Amino acid sequence: MAVDLGTLGIWQRAGALNGGFAAEIEALGYGTIWIGGSPPGDLRLAEELLDATSSVAVATGIVNVWAVDARTVAESYHRIAARHPGRFLLGVGIGHPEATSSYQRPFDTVVAYLDQLDQDGVPAADRALAALGPNMLRLAAERSAGTHPYLTTPEHTRLAREIMGDGPLLAPEQKVVVDTDTRRARELARQAVSNPYLKLANYVANLRRLGYTDDDLAGGDGSDRLIDDLAPQGTAASVAGSVTAHLQAGADHVCVQVLGDDRMPGYRQLAEVLL
């Protein structure tokens, strides 16, 4: 791939990102800032974060193909790539069926979207595809730099690497809570995981593929086992183990999402342990 993401990045929703935040993340040594959610097609926030920094990469995680047409995204990509060559990765994905009434033939829709990006000159090496299941993982390996799976475990990373083979980018997101108060930390993790992700069909289907049962998913709140696997809690040193587990399972890059109202202290502590 053309963009150097480094080994560790951070994933953060757009509303919490600004130039000052980006500059501190870069100073801590993280390689990439992932803009979470579905940013608008102008990708102005990505440009602002790049303008405020000098070396950190910025990626979208992800532009929703139902929300933004490919030609608009391609125009934004070319504007950013010209201004900040080698520092922007365009992450795109299908989202989930609950988000749009137009959701149909997701695989074919993504293929058509990638076809349009090809026509508009967006290099495959500068884009990544959100993927969970085998078909989309294979497509990501064939038509992009690789994949950015969300809400997964190191076991999914291992399976994804087997499906994709060596070479394609594998950059999973990992939620963590840096807090030693077990009850408070698990409740925060459960809130972040259960609403909305345990109510969305594609994520639930993927968790079932990974071996989680009706007991783990009953009531839409998630068992303690499920919550602890998807959003581990504890000291920075203890939750860092989940990040390294992804790397040991075949990930090239892990984007960490610290949960909580004040996230920067968690990113600072993780940087001390992992960077």
Buried (B, 14 or more C-beta within 10 A) or exposed (E): BBBEBBBBBBBBEBEEBEBEBBBBBBEBBBBBBBBBBBBBBBBEBBBBBBEBBEEBBBBBBBBBBBEBEBEBBBBBBEBBBEEBEEBBBBBBBBBBBEBBEEBEEBEEBBEEBBEBBBEBEBBBBBBBBBBBBBEBBBBBBEBBBBBBBBBBBBBBBBBBBEBBEEEBBBBBBBBBBBBEEEEEBBBBBBEBBBEEBBEBEBBBEBBEBBEBEEEBBEEEBBBEEBBBBBBBBBEBEBBBEBBBBBBEBBBBBBBBBBBBEEBBEBBBBBBEBBE
